[in-house]
Amino acid sequence: MTERRDGMDPASVATVIEILRQRFGDRLSTGAALRSQHANTLTWIANQPPDAVVFVNSAEEVAETMRICATHRVPLVPFGAGTSLEGQVNAPNGGISVDLSQLNRLIAINEQDLDCVIEAGMTRRDLAQHLKGTGLFFPVDPGTEEATLGGMASTRASGTTTVRYGTMRENVLSVRAVLPDGRIVRTARRARKSSSGYDLTRLLVGAEGTLGIITELTLRLYGVPEAILAAVCPFKTISGACAATIQAIQLGLGVARIEFLDALQIRACNVHSKLGLAETPTLFLEFHGTEAGAREQVEVFGEIARSEGALGFEWAERPEDRSRLWKARHDALWAVKSTWPGREAVVTDVCVPISRLAECVEATHEDIRQSGLIAPIVGHVGDGNFHVVALCDRAQSGEMQAIEGFLERLVERALAVDGTCSGEHGVGQGKMKYLAREHGAGLDVMRAIKAALDPQGIMNPGKMIA
């Protein structure tokens, strides 16, 4: 059994595993390799596997598993695709990983209402396939097509299109979820607004599985734009790129995506994706609208960019050109890993008010330089969110310690300008220690909610709230 820090009786875990084995047969596994795959695999946080993995295919099976675990006070950890970055799927106290990948059915597409109902294990890629030919799309794009929609809701994910379409918070209309006592609840109806009761949807979106397990979502959809134009705009300086971003947002330009990559990240993308971009601070942009409207937006942004020291402005209209451009952006992490092989990637993010973006990014860049780290910067700067990928060679004494110090300063820098410790990666295990500084007395309210809904502390323990 997995080593525990809460003194839980191993016999209780063994009992639960035997009950679940009788109920689920070969859909219950205790194999070491599979258990390891259901713990954190994409971050620097140590892998902490569960004691068993159960594959469920209905909300009722989730509820049954929940009741069994609750009876014996055994932890549960929801698992979608394992793409989270802050240790959300680790099992520090052991227990049962509830794999929702088979819970992946399309329930309804309501074209006239611009929404759809899907099960939580459906991936972004599969939803996009279902929507083909409808003239509709789901916009939230965290950068990986393998992410499940339930996992995206649980971490309150966002991504490249947030500047125009919002995050999962704005695009989840309601969820169906199993609470820690086994009750199945639906948080809202499909109506676009309601003044009825507490907003339970927003309570569960971003809760990272600490209050229950989401099994079904109703999502907001949008019409595919008449015209989509993409552009690449290199700048002389980081401050110029950030200043152009700020002006575009303040002018209310209909920018759908505005992404920043520093010179080091561009270098990695050139190597990995075989591009020929100038290795200088660069903005990747996308404009949605009518043919005339999108072109006008491109022209206006071009004027802004030139006034802030842009070195050029190239745009792409053909779908294949746009796809190649955005694939390079989405492959940024893999580009970094392939450019510096053998180094471990420590990925983090913060988000700041847009007016403080330039100073925060520049200060971070200078901190990286003074620390002697290899740490490309990339971000969804249209909403003040940027990421740093710090590369660590464990064989080099003190390198991880230097990175941890850098991460601390990065968060402190963001909080000092009224920003947040996590724009979209969530809290998980990695950023729990910052919540008191960010939320103050609000953290006590969160603890009270957790205690009320999960008095035994079995739902994804060791995450978000100690």
Secondary structure by P-SEA (a helix, b strand, c coil): cccccccccaaaaaaaaaaaaaaccccccccaaaaaaacccccccccccccbbbbbccaaaaaaaaaaaaaabbbbbbbccccccccccccccccbbbbccccccccccccccccccccccccaaaaaaaacccccccccccccccccaaaaaaaccccccccccccccccccbbbbbcccbbbbbcccccccccccccccccccccccccccccbbbbbbbccccbbbbbbbbbccaaaaaaaaaaaaaacccccbbbbbcaaaaaaaaaaacccccccccccccccccaaaaaaaaaaaaaaaaaacccbbbbbccaaaaaaaaaaaaaaaaaaaaaccccccccccccccccaaaaaaaaaaaaaaaaccbbbbbccccccbbbbbccccccccaaaaaaaaaaaaaaaaaaaacccccccccccccccccccccccaaaaaaaaaaaaaccccccccccccc
